[in-house]
Amino acid sequence: MSTALDSSMDSLQIGTNGERSVTPSPPNSPQHNESCNIAPLTPSQSPRHQARTHHSHSFSVVVAIDFGTTSSGYAFSFTKDPEAIHMMRKWEGGDPGVANQKTPTSLLLTPEQKFHSFGFTARDYYHDLDPEDAREWLYFEKFKMKIHSTTDLTMETELEAVNGKRVKALEVFAHALSFFKKHALQELKEQCPASVENYEIRWVITVPAIWKQPAKQFMREAAYMAGLISPDDSDQLLIALEPEAASIYCRKLRLHQLIELSDKPLANGFEPGSPINSNFRQAREQLRRSRHSRTFVVETGMGELWSEMQTGDRYIVADCGGGTVDLTVHQIEQPQGTLKELYKASGGPYGALGVDLAFEKLLCQIFGKDFIETFKAKRPAAWVDLMIAFEARKRTASPRRANPLNISLPFSFIDFYKKHTGQSVEAALKKSSMNIVKWSSQGMLRMTSDAMNDLFQETIDHILHQIDDLMKKPDVSGVKFLFLVGGFAESPVLQHAVQSAFGKTCRVIIPQDVGLTILKGAVLFGLDPTIVRVRRSPLTYGVGVLNKFVEGKHPKEKLLVKEGKNWCTDIFDRFVSVDQSVALGEVVKRSYTPARLAQRKIIINIYCSATDDVVYITDPGVRKCGTINLELSEPEENSPRKGRREIQASMQFGDTEIKVTAVDVATSRSVKAMID
């Protein structure tokens, strides 16, 4: 069940019977008793850790959706044949010279805000609309970053289409997920002789590891709205962390599926930058390629590279996508091959979109910011065409390229500029005195290779800084490999920069089909969610409680009097600390009692913080991330538990989401929720 997405939004509260009702979040002050109405049972407990076995339902198929900033796709695998990962069928449309193994994360709604299309179909249809008609249609692209960048994410958060109209973000994401559900189910129907029922499907959705818990919970709510699963069957959906999924897939790779960028010669004599060859199961791989199959075969155990690694060897996965760079550090555990996270996920909004923004900034310098903003508003479809043209040239940028790159300007851009300003595009370029960008007689912007590479520089500097900072952490010393994954990792400019910065420290490796690494790993994660045995807690988690007020220890403003008793309110009772290692399924339990004997309802508010020095729930940086309601009925007359009530609260860590349970010991009534 779902709980609050954020302290700023209405709490999605969980009742005893599992119903979800919207109520205002109680303010964090002593005047509002609902903020804290439980007290720890004495003596004060230390955390009780209880390792639990991971139980999985019997699913017959796993379907993973890689919901990316710039492109998205799905893949699936049948649990009876887990070595075979089936990729989605090739998408209609696409750009010349670009493999369309995934489709653009582009959504088109009609003027009435009804779903029309997604991906290449949406992009191409929008492109073909009459300019005046296009202003009425709602076209969304690269909208995933909005969820990461919004600090006050709520169910009411809106996204802006390129024509300026706004729609609830939850609806936009639900439309996209519903599209993938429809496609995946149709393909499963065609592939499987026996029909696959929805309850037999385990769904996996990828998210950046650096996303805060409101954003992860938002994706789960969108999945509920899209009809992927019911909130009553929440275990049917897994949230996979993108760099973690990539790490899981990399451990299955054969040597000839890896490209090493290392400066130093390899032990087997191959030149740097060339594929690492092997005959290991190569015949089967060649057979797959010869049939143009969409099925990828993975190792039953671990790949060859992993078999060479020693217990304790550590490596970094840098997921460089369209919107974010996402870093995770794992340590291999032999002989079982499980993974242990060594440091909490890090990174930031430093994906390939930064290069697009740099190009837009360059256009503003040449043609004026006012004109660019007007053009985007008046000719939204033409602006999309211009950025598609830039994307195609961006992919060909290389630090070793000498000749210039031509970027096509849509005719509507040239015509609109002349009508808007009274001068030609060529005149504007000459007036700007930018020698790095010239006008081509074919109607194109002609950029020097240095000018194109400069557009990458700021974003790449951020990425290098993030990796360097991570490598300096004591827990991360001695990294043996650095895996570059994600769509942006295909860029030769980024590859060269990372290799130059870190090639002498560790071996920099890129999997072949690097843009599909996360998608394939998400399928493997769905098949075996226990593969990551130990994770690091991204935040400090706890609950708000009352405790006996002690003069001289507690501040007077925290004094709360209830039925003649002096309580200190707003105390933060910690369950786990930020960056603490937590094993898969690890449970921390605490016992509480109602502050009043006649109390018939318990409200447990769950809080989180990025620091470990939290004392009160009102401390700076502490925010509410969940609420559980538990109704307390009167125990039977002959019950040995009459009198003082014990409420057991437990948090289960180690998964990509945190599960919370509250139990009334007297009646065994319980309520569960997820807070992440």
ROPA-416320 format. One line per 2 residues: their letters; for each residue x, y, z of C-alpha. Coordinates in Angstrom, 1 decimal, padded with zeros to 4 digits, m for minus. Layout:
% residues N
a	X:Y:Z; ...
This chain:
% residues 676
ms	000.0:000.0:000.0; 001.1:003.5:m000.6
ta	001.7:006.3:001.9; 002.5:009.9:001.6
ld	004.7:011.0:m001.3; 006.1:014.0:000.6
ss	005.5:016.1:003.7; 004.2:018.9:001.5
md	001.4:016.8:m000.1; m001.8:015.5:001.4
sl	m001.0:012.3:003.2; m002.2:009.1:001.5
qi	m003.0:007.4:004.8; m003.4:003.7:005.3
gt	m006.2:002.5:007.4; m006.5:m000.7:009.4
ng	m008.5:m002.3:006.6; m006.1:m001.1:003.9
er	m008.4:001.7:002.6; m006.7:004.8:001.3
sv	m008.1:008.2:002.3; m006.8:011.7:001.8
tp	m006.4:013.8:005.0; m004.3:016.8:005.7
sp	m000.9:016.2:007.1; m000.9:017.2:010.8
pn	001.5:020.1:011.5; 004.6:019.3:013.5
sp	003.9:021.1:016.7; 003.0:020.2:020.3
qh	m000.4:021.8:019.9; m001.4:019.0:017.4
ne	m001.5:015.7:019.3; m001.8:013.6:016.2
sc	001.8:014.4:015.3; 003.0:012.1:018.0
ni	000.6:009.9:020.1; 002.8:006.8:020.9
ap	005.6:006.3:023.4; 008.4:003.7:023.5
lt	007.8:000.8:025.9; 010.4:000.8:028.6
ps	013.2:m000.2:028.9; 014.3:001.7:025.8
qs	015.2:m000.7:023.0; 018.1:m000.8:020.7
pr	017.3:m001.8:017.1; 016.5:m005.5:016.8
hq	017.6:m006.8:013.4; 016.0:m009.9:012.0
ar	017.2:m011.2:008.6; 014.2:m012.4:006.7
th	014.1:m014.7:003.7; 012.9:m013.0:000.5
hs	009.6:m014.7:m000.6; 008.6:m014.4:m004.2
hs	005.3:m015.2:m005.9; 005.1:m017.7:m008.7
fs	005.1:m015.5:m011.8; 005.4:m017.0:m015.2
vv	006.9:m014.0:m017.0; 008.8:m010.8:m016.0
va	008.2:m007.6:m018.1; 010.6:m004.7:m017.5
id	009.9:m001.2:m018.6; 012.9:001.1:m019.0
fg	011.3:004.5:m018.7; 014.0:006.8:m019.9
tt	014.3:010.6:m020.2; 014.9:010.6:m023.9
ss	014.0:007.0:m025.0; 012.1:004.1:m023.5
gy	011.4:000.4:m024.1; 010.4:m002.9:m022.7
af	011.8:m006.5:m022.5; 010.5:m009.7:m021.0
sf	011.6:m013.2:m020.0; 009.7:m016.3:m019.1
tk	010.6:m017.8:m015.7; 010.9:m021.2:m017.3
dp	013.7:m020.0:m019.6; 015.4:m017.2:m017.7
ea	018.5:m017.3:m019.9; 016.6:m015.7:m022.8
ih	015.7:m012.0:m022.6; 013.3:m011.0:m025.4
mm	013.5:m007.4:m026.5; 010.5:m005.5:m027.8
rk	009.8:m005.5:m031.5; 011.4:m002.8:m033.6
we	009.5:000.4:m033.4; 007.8:002.0:m036.4
gg	009.5:005.2:m037.6; 012.9:006.2:m036.4
dp	015.8:008.3:m037.5; 018.0:007.3:m040.5
gv	021.2:005.7:m039.3; 020.0:005.3:m035.7
an	019.0:001.9:m034.3; 015.5:002.1:m033.0
qk	015.7:m000.5:m030.3; 013.9:001.9:m028.1
tp	011.4:004.6:m028.9; 011.4:008.3:m027.9
ts	009.8:009.2:m024.6; 007.3:011.3:m026.4
ll	003.6:011.5:m025.7; 000.9:013.1:m027.9
lt	m002.6:014.0:m026.5; m005.4:015.3:m028.6
pe	m006.8:018.8:m028.1; m009.4:017.2:m025.8
qk	m006.5:015.7:m023.7; m007.2:012.1:m024.8
fh	m004.3:009.7:m025.5; m003.3:009.6:m029.2
sf	000.1:008.0:m029.5; 003.5:007.5:m027.9
gf	007.1:007.3:m029.2; 008.0:007.6:m032.9
ta	004.4:007.5:m033.9; 003.6:010.5:m031.6
rd	006.7:012.4:m032.8; 006.0:011.8:m036.5
yy	002.3:012.6:m036.3; 003.0:015.8:m034.4
hd	005.7:016.7:m037.0; 003.1:016.3:m039.8
ld	000.4:018.5:m038.2; m000.4:021.9:m039.7
pe	001.5:024.6:m037.7; m001.8:026.1:m036.5
da	m003.3:022.7:m035.6; m000.1:021.7:m033.7
re	m000.7:024.6:m031.3; m003.9:022.8:m030.1
wl	m002.3:019.4:m029.6; m000.4:018.5:m026.4
yf	003.0:017.1:m027.1; 005.3:016.0:m024.2
ek	008.9:015.0:m024.5; 011.7:014.3:m022.0
fk	009.2:014.9:m019.2; 010.8:012.4:m016.8
mk	013.2:015.0:m015.5; 010.4:017.0:m014.1
ih	009.8:014.4:m011.5; 013.5:014.5:m010.4
st	013.7:018.3:m010.3; 010.4:019.0:m008.5
td	011.0:019.6:m004.8; 007.3:019.7:m003.9
lt	006.1:016.7:m005.9; 002.4:015.9:m005.3
me	m000.5:014.1:m007.0; m001.5:017.5:m008.4
te	001.9:018.4:m009.9; 001.5:019.4:m013.6
le	003.6:019.0:m016.7; 003.7:021.6:m019.5
av	003.3:020.5:m023.1; 005.4:022.2:m025.8
ng	002.4:024.4:m026.6; 002.2:025.6:m023.0
kr	m000.9:023.7:m021.9; m000.7:021.8:m018.6
vk	m001.8:018.3:m017.6; m001.4:016.4:m014.3
al	002.0:014.7:m014.3; 000.4:011.5:m012.9
ev	m001.9:011.3:m016.0; 001.0:011.8:m018.4
fa	003.1:009.0:m016.8; 000.1:006.7:m016.6
ha	m000.6:007.2:m020.3; 002.9:006.2:m021.1
ls	002.9:003.1:m018.9; m000.5:002.1:m020.2
ff	000.9:002.2:m023.7; 003.8:m000.2:m022.8
kk	001.4:m002.5:m021.0; m000.8:m002.8:m024.1
ha	002.2:m003.5:m026.3; 003.8:m006.0:m024.0
lq	000.6:m007.9:m023.4; 000.0:m008.1:m027.2
el	003.4:m009.4:m027.8; 003.1:m012.0:m025.0
ke	m000.2:m013.1:m026.5; 001.6:m013.7:m029.9
qc	004.6:m015.4:m028.3; 002.8:m017.7:m025.8
pa	000.6:m020.5:m026.9; m001.3:m020.4:m023.6
sv	m002.7:m017.0:m022.5; m000.8:m015.2:m019.8
en	m003.0:m013.8:m017.1; m002.2:m010.5:m015.6
ye	m001.6:m011.9:m012.1; 001.2:m014.1:m013.7
ir	003.2:m011.1:m014.8; 005.8:m009.4:m012.6
wv	006.3:m005.9:m013.7; 009.5:m004.0:m013.2
it	009.9:m000.2:m013.8; 013.3:001.4:m013.8
vp	014.1:004.7:m011.9; 017.3:006.6:m011.2
ai	018.9:005.5:m007.9; 019.3:009.1:m006.9
wk	015.6:009.7:m007.0; 014.0:010.7:m003.7
qp	011.3:008.5:m002.3; 008.4:010.8:m003.4
ak	009.5:010.3:m007.0; 009.8:006.5:m006.7
qf	006.4:006.4:m005.0; 005.0:008.6:m007.8
mr	006.0:006.0:m010.4; 004.2:003.3:m008.4
ea	001.0:005.5:m008.2; 001.3:006.0:m012.0
ay	001.5:002.2:m012.5; m001.7:001.8:m010.4
ma	m003.5:004.4:m012.5; m002.2:002.8:m015.7
gl	m003.7:m000.5:m014.6; m000.4:m002.4:m014.6
is	m001.3:m003.8:m011.1; m003.8:m003.2:m008.3
pd	m002.7:m001.5:m005.1; m003.8:m004.6:m003.3
ds	m001.1:m006.6:m005.2; 001.8:m004.2:m004.7
dq	004.3:m007.0:m004.7; 003.6:m007.6:m008.4
ll	005.5:m004.5:m009.2; 009.2:m004.0:m008.5
ia	011.0:m000.6:m008.7; 014.5:m001.3:m010.1
le	017.3:001.2:m009.7; 018.9:001.9:m013.1
pe	022.6:001.6:m012.2; 021.9:m001.4:m010.1
aa	020.1:m003.1:m013.0; 023.1:m002.4:m015.3
si	025.4:m003.9:m012.7; 023.3:m007.1:m012.5
yc	023.4:m007.4:m016.3; 027.2:m006.7:m016.5
rk	027.9:m009.7:m014.3; 026.4:m011.9:m016.9
lr	028.4:m010.7:m019.9; 030.8:m012.7:m022.0
lh	034.1:m011.1:m022.8; 033.3:m010.4:m026.5
ql	030.3:m008.4:m025.3; 032.6:m005.8:m023.6
ie	034.7:m003.0:m025.0; 037.6:m001.7:m022.9
ls	038.7:001.9:m023.2; 041.8:001.4:m021.1
dk	045.1:003.1:m022.0; 047.1:000.2:m020.9
pl	047.5:m002.9:m023.2; 045.4:m005.8:m022.2
an	046.9:m009.0:m020.9; 045.6:m011.0:m023.8
gf	047.4:m008.7:m026.3; 044.3:m006.9:m027.8
ep	044.5:m003.2:m028.5; 042.7:m000.8:m026.3
gs	039.2:000.1:m027.6; 038.7:m003.3:m029.4
pi	036.3:m005.9:m028.3; 037.6:m008.4:m025.8
ns	037.3:m011.7:m027.8; 036.3:m015.1:m026.6
nf	035.0:m018.3:m028.1; 032.8:m018.8:m025.0
rq	029.3:m019.7:m026.3; 030.1:m017.6:m029.3
ar	028.4:m020.0:m031.7; 025.1:m019.4:m030.0
eq	025.5:m015.7:m030.1; 026.4:m015.8:m033.8
lr	023.3:m017.9:m034.5; 021.2:m015.3:m032.8
rs	022.7:m012.5:m034.9; 022.3:m014.4:m038.1
rh	018.6:m014.9:m037.5; 018.2:m011.2:m036.5
sr	016.5:m012.3:m033.4; 015.4:m010.0:m030.6
tf	016.3:m012.6:m028.0; 019.5:m012.1:m026.0
vv	021.1:m015.1:m024.3; 022.7:m014.6:m020.9
et	024.9:m016.9:m018.8; 023.3:m019.3:m016.4
gm	025.9:m018.4:m013.8; 028.3:m015.5:m014.1
ge	030.1:m014.1:m017.2; 033.7:m014.6:m017.9
lw	034.9:m011.3:m016.6; 033.2:m011.9:m013.2
se	034.7:m015.4:m012.9; 038.1:m013.7:m012.9
mq	037.2:m011.4:m010.0; 038.2:m012.1:m006.5
tg	035.9:m011.9:m003.4; 036.0:m008.2:m002.3
dr	036.7:m006.8:m005.8; 034.8:m003.6:m006.2
yi	033.6:m001.6:m009.2; 031.6:001.5:m010.1
va	028.6:001.6:m012.5; 028.1:005.0:m014.1
dc	024.7:005.2:m015.6; 024.9:008.2:m018.0
gg	021.4:008.7:m019.3; 019.4:011.5:m021.0
gt	018.5:013.3:m017.7; 020.8:012.1:m015.0
vd	024.1:010.5:m014.1; 023.6:007.8:m011.6
lt	026.5:006.2:m009.8; 026.6:003.0:m007.7
vh	029.5:001.0:m006.2; 029.2:m002.7:m005.8
qi	031.4:m005.4:m004.4; 031.2:m009.0:m005.8
eq	030.6:m011.8:m003.3; 032.0:m015.2:m004.4
pq	031.1:m018.0:m004.9; 027.4:m017.1:m004.9
gt	027.9:m014.1:m007.1; 025.7:m011.7:m005.1
lk	026.3:m008.0:m004.9; 026.9:m005.7:m002.0
el	026.4:m001.9:m002.3; 029.4:m000.1:m000.7
yk	028.2:003.5:m000.8; 024.8:005.1:m001.1
as	023.7:006.1:m004.7; 025.1:009.4:m005.9
gg	025.0:011.6:m009.0; 022.9:014.4:m010.3
py	021.0:016.0:m013.2; 023.9:015.8:m015.6
ga	022.6:013.8:m018.5; 022.6:014.4:m022.2
lg	019.9:017.0:m021.9; 022.6:019.3:m020.6
vd	024.1:019.3:m024.2; 020.7:020.2:m025.6
la	020.3:023.1:m023.2; 023.8:024.3:m024.2
fe	022.8:024.3:m027.8; 019.6:026.2:m027.0
kl	021.7:028.7:m025.1; 023.9:029.1:m028.2
lc	020.9:029.8:m030.4; 019.7:032.4:m027.9
qi	023.1:034.1:m028.1; 022.9:034.2:m031.9
fg	019.2:034.9:m032.5; 018.1:036.4:m029.2
kd	016.4:034.8:m026.3; 013.1:036.6:m026.9
fi	012.9:035.2:m030.5; 013.7:031.6:m029.4
et	011.0:031.7:m026.7; 008.5:033.1:m029.2
fk	009.4:030.5:m031.8; 009.0:027.7:m029.3
ak	005.6:029.0:m028.3; 004.3:029.8:m031.9
rp	005.9:027.0:m033.8; 006.3:024.1:m031.3
aa	006.4:021.3:m033.9; 009.2:023.1:m035.8
wv	011.1:023.5:m032.6; 010.9:019.7:m032.0
dl	012.1:019.2:m035.6; 015.1:021.5:m034.9
mi	016.1:019.5:m031.8; 015.7:016.2:m033.6
af	018.2:017.5:m036.2; 020.6:018.5:m033.5
ea	020.3:015.1:m031.8; 021.3:013.4:m035.0
rk	024.5:015.5:m035.3; 025.2:015.3:m031.5
rt	025.5:011.5:m031.9; 028.3:011.9:m034.5
as	030.3:014.3:m032.3; 033.8:013.0:m031.5
pr	037.0:014.5:m030.0; 038.9:013.3:m033.0
ra	036.6:014.7:m035.6; 038.1:017.4:m037.8
np	035.4:018.4:m040.3; 032.4:020.7:m039.3
ln	028.9:019.4:m038.6; 025.9:020.7:m040.4
is	022.6:021.1:m038.5; 019.4:021.6:m040.6
lp	017.3:024.5:m039.8; 013.6:024.0:m040.5
fs	012.2:026.3:m043.2; 009.7:027.6:m040.7
fi	012.6:028.8:m038.5; 014.2:030.7:m041.3
df	010.9:032.2:m042.5; 009.6:033.0:m038.9
yk	012.9:034.8:m038.1; 012.7:037.0:m041.2
kh	009.1:037.9:m040.5; 009.8:038.5:m036.8
tg	013.0:040.5:m037.1; 013.0:041.8:m040.7
qs	016.5:040.2:m041.3; 017.8:036.9:m042.5
ve	019.3:034.1:m040.5; 022.6:034.6:m042.3
aa	022.7:038.3:m041.3; 022.0:037.3:m037.7
lk	025.0:034.9:m037.8; 027.3:037.6:m039.2
ks	026.1:040.1:m036.6; 026.7:037.7:m033.8
sm	030.5:037.5:m034.7; 030.5:033.8:m033.8
ni	033.3:032.3:m035.9; 032.5:028.8:m034.6
vk	029.1:028.8:m036.2; 028.5:029.8:m039.8
ws	025.7:029.8:m042.4; 025.7:027.1:m045.1
sq	024.2:027.9:m048.4; 022.2:024.6:m048.1
gm	020.1:026.2:m045.3; 022.1:024.8:m042.4
lr	024.1:025.9:m039.4; 027.7:024.9:m039.9
mt	029.4:024.2:m036.6; 033.1:023.5:m036.1
sd	033.8:020.3:m034.3; 035.4:022.3:m031.4
am	032.1:024.2:m031.1; 030.1:021.0:m030.9
nd	032.5:019.5:m028.3; 032.2:022.7:m026.3
lf	028.5:022.1:m025.9; 029.4:018.9:m024.1
qe	032.0:020.4:m021.8; 029.9:021.7:m018.8
ti	027.8:018.5:m018.6; 030.9:016.2:m018.9
dh	032.8:018.3:m016.2; 029.9:017.6:m013.8
il	030.0:013.9:m014.6; 033.8:013.7:m014.1
hq	033.5:015.6:m010.8; 030.8:013.2:m009.5
id	032.9:010.1:m010.3; 036.0:011.7:m008.9
dl	034.2:012.6:m005.6; 032.9:009.1:m005.3
mk	036.3:007.5:m005.9; 037.7:009.6:m003.0
kp	035.3:008.1:m000.5; 037.1:005.7:001.9
dv	034.6:002.9:001.2; 035.2:003.2:m002.5
sg	039.0:003.0:m002.6; 040.6:000.3:m004.8
vk	038.0:000.2:m007.5; 039.0:m002.3:m010.2
fl	036.5:m001.5:m013.0; 034.4:001.5:m014.1
fl	031.4:000.4:m016.3; 029.9:003.1:m018.5
vg	026.3:002.4:m019.3; 023.2:004.3:m020.5
gf	022.3:006.1:m023.7; 024.8:009.0:m023.1
ae	027.6:006.5:m022.7; 027.4:005.9:m026.4
sp	028.9:009.3:m027.0; 032.6:009.2:m028.1
vl	033.1:012.6:m026.4; 032.0:011.3:m023.0
qh	033.9:008.0:m023.5; 037.1:009.9:m024.3
av	036.7:012.2:m021.3; 036.1:009.4:m018.8
qs	039.0:007.4:m020.1; 041.4:010.3:m020.0
af	040.4:011.1:m016.4; 040.2:007.6:m014.9
gk	041.9:005.2:m017.3; 045.1:005.1:m015.2
tc	043.1:004.4:m012.0; 040.9:001.5:m013.2
rv	039.7:m000.3:m016.3; 037.0:001.7:m018.1
ii	034.6:m000.8:m019.8; 031.5:m000.3:m022.0
pq	029.1:m003.2:m022.7; 028.1:m003.6:m026.3
dv	024.4:m002.5:m026.9; 025.2:m000.1:m024.0
gl	021.8:001.6:m024.4; 020.0:m001.6:m023.6
ti	022.1:m002.6:m020.6; 019.6:m001.3:m018.0
lk	016.6:m002.8:m019.7; 018.1:m006.3:m019.8
ga	019.3:m005.9:m016.2; 015.9:m004.9:m015.0
vl	014.5:m008.2:m016.5; 017.2:m010.1:m014.5
fg	016.3:m008.2:m011.4; 012.7:m009.2:m011.8
ld	013.7:m012.8:m012.2; 015.8:m012.7:m009.0
pt	015.3:m009.6:m006.7; 017.6:m011.1:m004.1
iv	020.7:m010.6:m006.3; 021.7:m007.4:m004.5
rv	022.2:m008.8:m001.0; 023.3:m005.6:000.8
rr	022.3:m002.0:000.1; 023.1:001.3:001.7
sp	020.3:003.3:003.2; 020.0:006.6:001.2
lt	018.5:008.4:004.2; 017.9:008.2:008.0
yg	014.4:006.9:008.8; 012.4:006.9:012.0
vg	009.1:007.7:013.6; 007.8:010.6:015.7
vl	007.1:009.6:019.4; 006.4:011.0:022.8
nk	008.8:010.4:025.7; 008.8:011.3:029.4
fv	009.7:015.0:029.7; 013.0:015.6:031.6
eg	013.6:019.1:033.0; 017.0:020.4:031.9
kh	017.2:017.9:029.0; 014.2:018.7:026.9
pk	013.4:022.2:025.7; 010.3:023.7:027.3
ek	008.6:024.3:024.0; 008.4:020.5:023.5
ll	006.4:020.0:026.8; 003.0:018.4:026.2
vk	000.6:017.6:029.1; m001.7:014.7:028.6
eg	m004.0:013.4:031.3; m001.8:014.9:034.0
kn	001.5:013.5:032.5; 004.3:015.6:031.2
wc	005.5:014.4:027.7; 008.3:015.6:025.4
td	006.8:015.6:022.0; 008.3:015.5:018.4
if	011.1:013.1:019.4; 012.6:011.3:016.4
dr	013.0:007.6:017.1; 015.6:006.3:014.6
fv	015.2:003.0:012.8; 018.2:003.2:010.4
sv	020.9:005.8:009.7; 021.9:007.3:006.3
dq	024.5:005.2:004.5; 024.1:002.3:006.9
sv	024.5:m001.1:005.4; 021.2:m003.0:005.4
al	020.8:m006.6:004.2; 018.1:m007.8:001.9
ge	014.9:m008.3:004.0; 016.5:m007.0:007.2
vv	013.8:m005.9:009.7; 014.2:m003.4:012.5
kr	011.4:m003.6:015.1; 010.3:m001.3:017.9
sy	007.6:m001.6:020.5; 005.4:001.3:021.5
tp	002.3:002.0:023.6; m000.5:004.5:023.3
ar	000.1:007.7:025.3; m003.4:007.4:026.7
la	m004.9:004.2:028.0; m008.3:004.9:026.4
qr	m006.8:005.7:023.0; m008.6:003.9:020.2
ki	m006.5:005.0:017.2; m002.8:005.1:016.6
ii	m001.2:007.4:014.0; 002.4:006.6:013.3
ni	004.1:009.3:011.3; 007.3:008.2:009.5
yc	010.1:010.7:008.9; 013.3:010.8:007.0
sa	016.4:013.0:006.9; 019.6:013.2:004.8
td	021.7:013.5:008.0; 022.2:011.3:011.0
dv	022.2:013.9:013.8; 018.4:014.1:014.1
vy	016.9:014.6:017.5; 013.4:016.0:016.8
it	011.1:015.6:013.9; 011.0:019.4:013.7
dp	014.8:019.6:013.1; 015.9:021.3:009.8
gv	015.9:018.9:006.8; 013.5:016.4:008.5
rk	010.3:015.6:006.5; 007.4:013.3:006.7
cg	007.4:010.5:004.2; 004.5:008.3:005.4
ti	001.7:007.8:007.8; 000.0:004.6:009.1
nl	m003.4:004.6:010.9; m004.2:001.6:013.2
el	m007.6:001.3:014.8; m007.4:m000.2:018.3
se	m010.4:m002.4:019.2; m011.0:m003.5:022.8
pe	m009.4:m006.9:023.5; m011.6:m009.8:024.6
en	m012.4:m009.9:028.4; m010.3:m013.0:029.1
sp	m007.4:m011.8:027.0; m004.1:m011.9:028.9
rk	m003.1:m008.7:027.1; m005.8:m006.5:028.5
gr	m004.4:m003.3:030.1; m001.3:m001.7:028.6
re	m001.3:m002.0:024.8; 001.8:m002.9:022.8
iq	002.1:m001.7:019.2; 005.0:m003.3:017.3
as	006.3:m001.2:014.4; 008.8:m002.7:012.0
mq	010.6:m001.5:008.9; 012.0:m003.9:006.3
fg	015.0:m002.6:004.5; 017.4:m003.9:001.8
dt	014.9:m003.7:m001.1; 014.6:m000.8:m003.5
ei	011.5:000.2:m001.4; 011.0:000.2:002.3
kv	008.1:m001.7:003.8; 006.5:m000.7:007.1
ta	004.2:m002.8:009.3; 002.4:m001.9:012.5
vd	000.8:m004.6:014.6; m001.6:m004.4:017.6
va	m000.2:m007.2:019.7; m003.4:m007.6:021.7
ts	m005.6:m008.3:018.6; m003.0:m009.2:016.0
rs	m004.5:m006.6:013.8; m001.9:m005.2:011.4
vk	m001.5:m002.6:008.6; 001.3:m002.4:006.0
am	002.7:000.3:003.8; 005.6:001.2:001.5
id	007.3:004.5:002.2; 009.8:004.5:m000.6
